[in-house]
Amino acid sequence: MRRKLSLNLILPLVLILFLLFTSRAYFQQVFSFHFVDEEDNFTLGNYLLKGDKLYTDLFSHHQPLGYVFSAAIQKVTHPNTIPSLIKKHRQAMVVWSLIWYGIIFARFRLKAAPFIAIFELTKLSLLGNLFLSESLIAYPLIYLSLAILGEESFKTWEQVFVGFCFGLSVFLLSPIWPLLLVLGILFILKEKKTALKSAAFVLLGALPVALLILPFIGVSQYFHDAFYINLHYYIPLTSDDPMQIAVFKGMLAPIFSLVEGLNSPTGILIKILSAIFIVQLAILVKKGDWRKALIAFLVLGSANIRYIRSGQEYYTGFHLLPWFAVLITLTGWMNLEFFKNAKKTYLKILFALLLFLPLAYSLFSASKLLFPKRDTNLDLYINYSRQSDAGDAIKIMKAPGDTLFVAPDEWLVFWEAQINHSGKMLNYYAWNAQVPELRDSVSADFKNNPPTFVYCDCNGDYLGLSEPLKNYRQLNKDKNPSHVYILSSKMASLGKDQLNKLSFYGYSLP
């Protein structure tokens, strides 16, 4: 009893001290990465506050909750500069993680410890500190996994909370839906005696999330953009492998991580965890526990249906983050179970080592990447000064009714300029230009109601913009051609005061 009481006091204290230490490190990383997917959430969230609706007024093939969350943060914190916008969202991510760590630890105690420790130390390499759907979803996803895979039965309050976690996950990230389907089936099987009643409580928990997003979306267009466009265009145009091959690799991702995974810091950690996971499945099969082995295999495999090669990091690897979180959780949880049930001392030592090895490597990795102090002012200048200057230049030149078009994706120019977007397309990637209805929409905008300004950090040829840009003049930035274009007819209306203000930011007319 005394030992249990001591653990109940020591573990929360250790957790609090650990998270205070890591949170301070993440605050040091506040401006360390500039990533357009994060800025997509900020910019569309800002337009939601101005009355626009997702999918009707603003094109996106993503799920809506990240945009709605960003709108809420901006509504509450009132950021008035790009630095404050970035800082508030990165701080919100720290708070979000701390809240979920507290919930997960309070519910699962020691079972949650491997996930919290390893994920917190290493998520930086997969942009887990950024305001991304992949980062937001990791925590409710781990709660669902531990709750549904555990032996404990659900109380009514937890069935409602499980529904809330499902709701968050569904409307944050569609590639994770196969995992949610697997977890949903496992939940029904676990609650089979009261399946209908339990399902009703789950739906009740998910309802607030659905009601939250409803005022911000055009429902019919949501199904078109987030389903039809994804399935018919985005996935075929952007996938490296055919869908069947991607699913096959995703289901066998631990094996492929050993065979073809990169040897980056995250890649090495994934190889360690994958090797442990494979050994764990072999132990379960040898013990005759095929059911648990199959469930673990299906849960982890369905988390990586959109197969991402392990070892990719930062901008090329962030899609791997939910699978990475599930991999940590399953290996840690099963190691603790094996350790607890081991009868022989050498087996206890073995499973203790299997717990210690990934944690030790995570600490080593964090000492190189997370904990070194950064120059936040330098990070801010390197990552955000170009968009800030371009936005300020457009803000100086704009008049009521003026609009902006950006290609391919420097979203924060919209935010800094506080200007209307010219059409539904706030960005324009190469794959967008291959979708007839999106390409035709942009062409019609340039023909019938051309944007006043264009920010084109791109080759206009491959996006089909060379011809429309002939009607624009390209501003100079520090005597070199910039990415900012102004409609030729608009340029003549600029006054001397505006030209003087432009020169402050290094911009001048051609």
C-alpha positions in Angstrom: 0.0 0.0 0.0 2.8 2.4 0.9 4.7 1.6 -2.3 1.5 2.3 -4.4 0.9 5.5 -2.5 4.5 6.6 -3.2 4.2 5.9 -6.9 0.9 7.8 -7.0 2.8 10.8 -5.6 6.1 10.5 -7.4 4.9 9.8 -10.9 2.7 12.9 -11.3 5.5 15.0 -9.8 8.1 13.6 -12.3 5.6 14.1 -15.1 5.0 17.8 -14.2 8.8 18.5 -13.9 9.5 16.7 -17.2 6.8 18.6 -19.1 7.8 22.0 -17.6 11.3 21.3 -18.9 10.3 20.2 -22.4 7.7 23.0 -22.7 10.4 25.6 -22.0 12.4 24.0 -24.8 9.4 24.1 -27.2 8.9 27.8 -26.4 12.5 28.3 -27.6 11.4 26.7 -30.9 8.6 29.2 -31.4 9.8 30.6 -34.7 12.0 27.8 -35.8 10.0 26.5 -38.7 8.0 28.2 -41.5 5.5 25.7 -42.9 2.7 26.5 -45.3 0.3 23.8 -44.0 0.3 25.4 -40.7 -0.2 28.9 -42.2 -3.1 27.5 -44.3 -4.9 27.0 -40.9 -4.1 30.5 -39.8 -5.2 32.3 -43.0 -8.4 30.4 -43.6 -9.2 30.7 -39.9 -8.8 34.4 -40.2 -11.3 34.5 -43.2 -13.8 32.5 -41.2 -13.8 35.3 -38.6 -14.7 37.7 -41.5 -17.8 35.6 -42.5 -16.4 33.3 -45.2 -17.4 29.7 -45.3 -15.1 26.8 -45.9 -15.6 24.9 -49.2 -18.2 27.5 -50.4 -16.0 30.6 -50.3 -12.6 29.1 -49.5 -11.3 26.0 -51.3 -9.7 23.2 -49.1 -9.5 19.5 -49.5 -8.7 19.1 -45.8 -11.0 18.5 -42.8 -12.4 21.7 -41.2 -11.5 21.5 -37.5 -8.0 22.9 -37.7 -9.3 26.0 -39.4 -12.1 26.4 -36.8 -9.6 26.0 -33.9 -7.3 28.6 -35.4 -10.2 31.0 -35.8 -11.0 30.5 -32.1 -7.4 31.2 -31.1 -7.4 34.4 -33.2 -10.7 35.5 -31.8 -9.5 35.1 -28.2 -5.9 36.3 -28.5 -6.3 39.1 -31.2 -2.8 38.7 -32.8 -1.9 41.9 -34.8 1.4 40.8 -36.3 2.8 37.7 -37.9 5.1 37.1 -34.9 2.2 37.3 -32.5 0.1 35.1 -34.7 2.8 32.4 -34.9 3.6 32.7 -31.2 0.0 32.4 -30.0 -0.6 29.2 -32.0 2.6 27.6 -31.0 1.9 28.4 -27.4 -1.6 27.0 -27.9 0.0 23.7 -29.1 2.0 23.5 -25.9 -1.2 24.0 -23.8 -3.1 21.5 -25.9 -0.4 18.9 -25.4 -0.2 19.5 -21.6 -4.0 19.2 -21.2 -4.0 15.9 -23.1 -1.0 14.5 -21.3 -2.8 15.3 -18.1 -6.0 13.5 -19.3 -4.1 10.5 -20.7 -1.9 10.1 -17.6 -4.8 10.5 -15.2 -6.7 7.8 -17.0 -4.0 5.3 -17.9 -1.2 6.1 -15.5 2.0 4.0 -16.1 0.6 2.7 -19.5 0.8 6.3 -20.8 4.3 7.0 -19.6 6.2 5.6 -22.6 4.1 7.6 -25.1 4.4 10.8 -23.1 8.1 10.6 -22.6 9.2 9.5 -26.0 6.7 11.5 -28.1 7.4 14.7 -26.2 11.1 14.3 -26.6 11.0 13.5 -30.4 7.9 15.1 -31.9 9.9 18.2 -33.0 11.4 16.2 -35.9 7.9 15.5 -37.3 6.7 19.0 -36.6 4.6 17.9 -33.6 5.0 21.4 -32.1 3.3 23.1 -35.0 -0.4 23.9 -35.4 -1.1 21.1 -37.7 -4.0 18.6 -37.9 -1.4 15.8 -37.5 -0.1 17.3 -34.3 -3.6 18.1 -32.9 -4.9 14.6 -33.5 -2.1 12.6 -31.9 -3.4 13.0 -28.4 -7.1 12.1 -28.8 -5.9 9.3 -31.0 -3.7 7.8 -28.3 -6.5 8.2 -25.7 -8.8 6.2 -28.1 -6.2 3.5 -28.6 -5.4 3.0 -25.0 -9.0 3.1 -23.9 -10.3 0.6 -26.5 -7.3 -1.8 -26.4 -7.3 -1.9 -22.6 -9.1 -4.5 -20.5 -11.1 -2.0 -18.5 -14.8 -1.6 -19.3 -16.2 1.8 -20.1 -18.3 3.9 -17.8 -20.9 6.1 -19.3 -18.9 9.3 -19.0 -16.0 7.7 -20.8 -18.2 6.4 -23.6 -19.2 10.1 -24.2 -15.6 11.2 -24.0 -14.6 8.5 -26.4 -17.2 9.9 -28.8 -15.7 13.4 -28.3 -12.2 11.9 -29.3 -13.7 10.3 -32.3 -15.4 13.5 -33.3 -12.1 15.5 -33.0 -10.3 12.9 -35.0 -12.8 12.6 -37.8 -12.9 16.3 -38.4 -9.2 16.9 -38.1 -7.6 14.4 -40.5 -9.2 12.1 -43.1 -6.2 9.8 -43.8 -6.6 8.5 -40.2 -10.2 7.4 -40.9 -9.1 3.7 -41.5 -7.7 3.6 -38.0 -10.8 5.2 -36.6 -12.9 2.5 -38.4 -10.7 -0.3 -36.8 -11.0 1.3 -33.4 -14.7 1.8 -33.8 -15.2 -1.9 -34.6 -13.1 -2.9 -31.7 -15.1 -0.6 -29.4 -18.4 -2.2 -30.6 -16.9 -5.7 -30.1 -15.7 -4.8 -26.6 -19.2 -3.3 -25.7 -21.2 -6.0 -27.6 -23.6 -6.6 -24.7 -24.7 -3.0 -24.7 -23.5 -2.1 -28.2 -26.5 0.1 -29.2 -26.5 2.0 -25.9 -22.8 2.5 -26.0 -22.9 3.7 -29.7 -25.5 6.2 -28.7 -23.3 7.7 -26.0 -20.4 7.8 -28.5 -22.5 9.7 -30.9 -23.6 12.0 -28.1 -20.0 12.8 -27.4 -19.2 13.4 -31.1 -22.2 15.7 -31.6 -20.6 18.9 -30.1 -17.7 18.7 -32.5 -20.1 18.4 -35.5 -22.2 21.3 -34.2 -19.0 23.4 -33.7 -17.9 23.1 -37.4 -21.4 23.3 -38.9 -21.7 27.1 -39.0 -18.4 27.4 -40.7 -18.8 25.1 -43.7 -20.9 24.7 -46.8 -22.1 21.2 -46.3 -22.7 20.0 -49.9 -19.5 21.6 -51.1 -17.6 20.0 -48.1 -18.4 16.5 -49.5 -17.4 17.6 -53.0 -14.0 19.2 -52.0 -13.0 16.9 -49.1 -14.1 13.6 -50.7 -14.5 13.8 -54.5 -11.5 16.1 -55.1 -9.3 14.0 -52.8 -10.3 10.6 -54.2 -10.6 11.6 -57.9 -7.6 14.0 -58.1 -5.4 14.7 -55.1 -4.6 11.1 -54.1 -3.9 9.9 -57.7 -1.9 13.0 -58.7 0.3 13.2 -55.6 0.8 9.5 -54.5 4.2 7.9 -55.2 2.7 4.4 -55.3 -0.7 3.0 -56.5 -3.2 2.8 -53.7 -2.9 -1.0 -53.4 0.9 -0.8 -52.9 0.6 2.1 -50.5 -1.9 0.1 -48.3 0.3 -3.0 -48.4 3.4 -1.0 -47.4 1.4 0.8 -44.7 0.1 -2.4 -43.1 3.7 -3.7 -43.1 5.3 -0.4 -42.2 7.4 -1.8 -39.3 9.1 -4.2 -41.7 9.6 -1.6 -44.4 11.0 0.8 -41.8 13.8 -1.8 -41.2 14.3 -2.5 -45.0 14.0 1.0 -46.6 13.8 3.5 -43.7 16.2 6.4 -43.7 18.8 6.7 -40.9 17.7 10.1 -39.7 17.3 10.5 -35.9 13.6 9.8 -36.2 14.3 7.0 -38.6 16.7 5.2 -36.2 14.1 5.6 -33.4 11.4 4.1 -35.6 13.7 1.2 -36.5 14.3 0.5 -32.8 10.5 0.7 -32.1 9.6 -1.4 -35.1 12.1 -4.1 -34.2 10.6 -4.2 -30.7 7.1 -4.3 -32.1 7.9 -7.2 -34.4 9.5 -9.1 -31.5 6.4 -8.4 -29.4 4.1 -9.8 -32.1 6.2 -12.9 -32.3 6.0 -13.4 -28.6 2.2 -13.1 -28.7 2.0 -15.6 -31.5 4.3 -18.0 -29.7 2.1 -17.7 -26.6 -1.0 -18.4 -28.7 -2.5 -15.0 -28.2 -3.3 -14.5 -31.9 -6.2 -12.2 -31.1 -4.0 -9.6 -29.4 -1.3 -9.9 -32.1 -3.9 -9.4 -34.9 -5.4 -6.4 -33.1 -2.1 -4.7 -32.6 -1.1 -5.4 -36.2 -4.4 -4.0 -37.6 -4.3 -0.9 -35.3 -0.8 0.1 -36.3 -1.2 -0.8 -39.9 -4.4 1.2 -40.4 -2.6 4.3 -39.0 -0.3 4.5 -42.0 -2.6 3.7 -44.9 -1.2 6.8 -46.7 2.2 5.2 -46.6 5.1 7.5 -45.6 8.6 6.2 -45.8 10.0 6.2 -42.2 13.0 8.4 -41.5 11.7 11.3 -43.5 11.5 14.4 -41.2 10.1 17.9 -40.9 8.3 19.0 -44.1 8.5 15.6 -45.9 7.8 13.5 -42.8 5.1 15.2 -40.8 2.3 13.0 -42.2 4.0 10.2 -40.3 3.3 11.7 -36.9 0.0 9.9 -36.0 1.5 6.5 -36.9 4.6 7.4 -35.0 2.5 8.2 -31.9 0.6 4.9 -32.2 3.8 2.9 -32.7 5.3 4.4 -29.5 2.1 3.7 -27.6 1.7 0.1 -28.7 5.3 -0.9 -28.0 5.4 0.9 -24.7 2.1 -0.6 -23.5 3.0 -4.2 -24.6 6.4 -4.0 -23.0 4.9 -2.9 -19.7 2.4 -5.8 -19.9 5.2 -8.3 -20.7 7.3 -6.9 -17.9 4.4 -7.2 -15.4 3.6 -10.8 -16.4 7.1 -12.1 -16.7 7.9 -14.8 -14.2 11.6 -15.0 -14.7 14.1 -12.3 -13.7 16.0 -12.4 -17.0 12.7 -11.7 -18.9 11.9 -8.8 -16.6 15.4 -7.4 -17.3 14.9 -7.9 -21.1 11.6 -6.1 -21.2 13.0 -3.3 -19.0 15.8 -2.9 -21.5 13.3 -2.8 -24.3 11.5 0.1 -22.5 14.8 1.9 -21.7 16.4 1.7 -25.2 14.0 3.9 -27.1 13.7 6.3 -24.2 17.5 6.6 -24.0 17.8 7.2 -27.7 15.0 9.8 -27.5 16.9 11.7 -24.8 20.0 11.6 -26.9 18.1 12.9 -30.0 16.4 15.7 -27.9 19.8 16.8 -26.6 20.9 17.5 -30.2 17.6 18.9 -31.6 15.2 20.1 -29.0 17.2 21.4 -26.0 19.9 23.6 -27.6 19.0 27.3 -27.3 18.0 29.1 -30.4 18.1 32.7 -31.5 14.4 33.4 -31.8 14.9 36.8 -33.5 17.1 35.2 -36.2 14.5 32.4 -36.7 11.8 35.0 -37.1 13.7 37.0 -39.7 14.7 33.9 -41.7 11.3 32.2 -41.7 8.8 35.1 -41.8 10.4 38.4 -43.0 9.7 37.8 -46.7 6.0 37.2 -46.3 5.7 40.0 -43.8 7.4 42.5 -46.1 5.3 41.4 -49.1 2.1 41.7 -47.1 3.1 45.1 -45.8 3.8 46.3 -49.4 0.4 45.1 -50.6 -1.2 46.7 -47.5 0.4 50.0 -48.5 -0.9 49.8 -52.1 -4.4 48.3 -51.6 -7.7 50.2 -51.7 -11.1 49.0 -50.7 -12.3 46.2 -53.0 -8.8 45.2 -54.0 -8.0 41.5 -54.0 -5.0 39.2 -53.9 -4.1 35.8 -55.5 -1.2 33.7 -54.2 0.7 30.9 -56.0 1.6 28.4 -54.8 1.1 28.7 -51.1 2.5 31.7 -49.1 -0.7 32.1 -47.1 0.6 34.6 -44.6 0.8 37.3 -47.3 -3.0 37.3 -47.2 -2.9 37.6 -43.4 -0.4 40.4 -43.2 -2.0 42.4 -46.0 -5.5 41.9 -44.6 -7.0 42.0 -48.1 -9.8 40.1 -49.8 -9.0 36.9 -51.7 -9.8 37.0 -55.4 -11.7 33.7 -55.6 -12.1 30.4 -53.8 -8.5 29.4 -54.5 -6.2 31.0 -51.9 -3.3 28.8 -53.1 -2.5 27.2 -56.4 -0.3 24.1 -56.5 0.7 22.1 -59.5 -1.9 19.4 -58.7 -4.6 22.1 -58.5 -3.8 23.2 -62.0 -4.4 19.6 -63.2 -8.0 19.6 -61.8 -10.2 21.0 -64.6 -12.8 22.7 -62.3 -10.1 24.4 -60.2 -8.1 25.5 -63.2 -11.2 26.8 -64.9 -12.1 28.7 -61.8 -8.8 30.5 -61.6 -8.8 31.2 -65.3 -12.3 32.7 -65.0 -11.2 34.9 -62.1 -8.2 36.3 -64.0 -10.4 36.9 -67.1 -13.6 38.3 -65.5 -12.5 39.9 -62.3 -8.6 39.9 -62.2 -7.0 40.1 -58.8 -5.4 43.5 -58.1 -2.2 41.8 -56.7 -0.6 38.5 -57.3 2.1 36.9 -55.1 3.8 34.3 -57.3 6.7 32.4 -55.9 6.6 30.1 -58.8 7.2 29.5 -62.5 4.1 30.8 -64.1 4.5 28.4 -67.0 3.8 25.2 -65.2 0.8 26.7 -63.4 -0.6 28.2 -66.6 -0.2 31.7 -65.2 2.2 33.1 -67.8 -0.5 34.6 -70.0 -2.6 36.2 -67.2 0.6 37.7 -65.6 1.3 39.7 -68.8 -1.3 42.1 -67.5 0.7 42.7 -64.3 3.9 44.5 -63.5 6.5 42.8 -61.2 7.7 45.0 -58.4 11.4 45.1 -57.5 12.6 44.2 -54.1 16.1 45.6 -53.2 16.5 46.3 -57.0 15.8 42.7 -57.9 12.5 41.2 -59.3 10.2 40.3 -56.4 7.3 37.9 -56.1 4.8 40.7 -55.9 2.9 41.7 -59.0 0.5 44.6 -59.4 -2.2 45.0 -62.1 -0.9 47.4 -64.7 -4.0 49.6 -64.5 -3.7 49.8 -60.7 0.0 50.8 -60.8 -0.8 54.2 -62.3 -3.0 55.1 -59.3 -0.3 54.8 -56.7 0.6 58.1 -55.0 3.9 59.6 -54.0 3.3 58.8 -50.3 2.6 55.1 -51.1 5.8 54.9 -53.2 7.8 56.4 -50.3 6.3 53.9 -47.9 7.1 51.0 -50.3 10.7 52.1 -50.4 11.0 51.6 -46.7 10.4 47.8 -47.3 12.8 47.8 -50.2 10.1 47.7 -52.9 10.0 49.9 -55.9 8.1 50.0 -59.2 9.8 48.5 -62.3 
